[in-house]
């Protein structure tokens, strides 16, 4: 029996018909607001890294809103903690807000703050 080739990742969630991860960046007064919606995991973390790479050289502080994030795994949490670390290394404030209790647990575990 010949194994089937791997299925490429779907550009949209098969359950809801939306993209697995939506990243919206809005400029507000003295900060950039990054709104995440959907799933941030091993499949979508590279998308977040690509989108936020352009923010690394921009001046305002960052507010990352996780309130519409439905799923977060360790790879997604690592992408978030890396984003925060790079912003802070550049002398900017970076805040993650709206995380669910489960996402907060994963973020604390990944960042070493148990």
C-alpha positions as CSV (number, residue, x, y, z in Angstrom):
1,X,0.0,0.0,0.0
2,X,1.4,3.4,-1.1
3,X,1.2,6.1,1.6
4,X,-0.7,9.3,0.6
5,X,1.3,12.5,0.2
6,X,1.0,14.9,3.1
7,X,-1.9,17.3,2.8
8,X,-0.7,20.9,2.5
9,X,-2.0,23.2,5.3
10,X,-5.4,24.6,4.5
11,X,-5.5,28.4,4.0
12,X,-8.7,28.5,5.8
13,X,-10.1,26.7,8.8
14,X,-12.2,23.8,7.6
15,X,-14.6,24.2,10.6
16,X,-15.3,27.9,10.3
17,X,-14.1,29.0,6.9
18,X,-11.8,31.6,8.3
19,X,-8.0,31.9,8.2
20,X,-6.3,29.9,11.0
21,X,-4.6,33.1,12.2
22,X,-5.5,36.7,11.6
23,X,-3.0,39.4,12.5
24,X,-4.3,43.0,12.5
25,X,-1.9,45.9,13.3
26,X,-3.3,49.2,14.2
27,X,-1.4,52.4,15.1
28,X,-2.8,54.1,18.2
29,X,-1.3,57.2,19.7
30,X,2.0,56.1,21.2
31,X,1.8,52.4,20.5
32,X,1.2,49.7,17.9
33,X,-1.7,47.4,18.7
34,X,-1.4,43.8,17.4
35,X,-4.7,41.9,17.4
36,X,-4.5,38.2,17.1
37,X,-7.5,36.1,16.2
38,X,-7.7,32.3,15.6
39,X,-5.0,29.8,16.3
40,X,-1.3,30.5,17.0
41,X,0.5,27.2,16.8
42,X,3.3,25.4,15.0
43,X,1.6,25.9,11.7
44,X,0.9,29.7,12.1
45,X,3.8,30.9,14.2
46,X,5.9,31.6,11.1
47,X,3.1,33.8,9.8
48,X,3.2,35.8,13.0
49,X,7.0,36.1,12.9
50,X,6.9,37.3,9.3
51,X,4.2,39.9,10.0
52,X,5.8,41.2,13.1
53,X,9.4,41.2,11.7
54,X,8.6,44.6,10.2
55,X,7.6,45.9,13.7
56,X,11.0,45.3,15.2
57,X,12.5,48.4,13.7
58,X,9.4,50.7,14.4
59,X,9.5,53.0,17.3
60,X,6.2,52.8,19.2
61,X,5.5,50.4,22.1
62,X,3.6,47.2,21.4
63,X,0.3,46.0,22.8
64,X,-0.5,42.4,21.7
65,X,-4.2,41.5,22.2
66,X,-4.7,37.8,22.7
67,X,-8.4,38.0,23.7
68,X,-9.6,36.5,20.3
69,X,-6.9,33.8,20.2
70,X,-8.7,30.5,20.4
71,X,-5.7,28.2,20.6
72,X,-2.1,28.6,21.6
73,X,0.7,25.9,21.6
74,X,4.3,26.1,22.8
75,X,5.6,27.1,19.3
76,X,3.1,30.0,19.2
77,X,4.0,31.0,22.7
78,X,7.6,31.1,21.8
79,X,6.9,33.4,18.8
80,X,5.1,35.8,21.3
81,X,7.8,35.7,23.9
82,X,10.4,36.3,21.2
83,X,8.5,39.3,19.9
84,X,8.3,40.8,23.4
85,X,12.0,40.1,24.1
86,X,13.0,41.8,20.8
87,X,10.9,44.9,21.5
88,X,12.2,45.2,25.1
89,X,15.8,44.8,23.8
90,X,15.1,47.7,21.5
91,X,14.1,49.8,24.6
92,X,10.3,49.6,23.9
93,X,7.5,48.4,26.1
94,X,5.7,45.3,25.0
95,X,2.6,44.0,26.7
96,X,0.6,40.8,26.1
97,X,-3.1,41.4,27.1
98,X,-6.3,39.4,27.1
99,X,-4.7,35.9,27.4
100,X,-6.9,33.1,28.6
101,X,-5.9,31.2,31.7
102,X,-4.6,28.3,29.5
103,X,-2.6,30.7,27.3
104,X,-1.2,32.4,30.4
105,X,-0.1,29.0,31.7
106,X,1.6,28.1,28.4
107,X,3.3,31.6,28.2
108,X,4.6,31.3,31.8
109,X,5.9,27.9,31.1
110,X,7.7,28.9,27.9
111,X,9.1,32.1,29.5
112,X,10.3,30.2,32.6
113,X,8.0,32.1,34.9
114,X,6.0,29.3,36.5
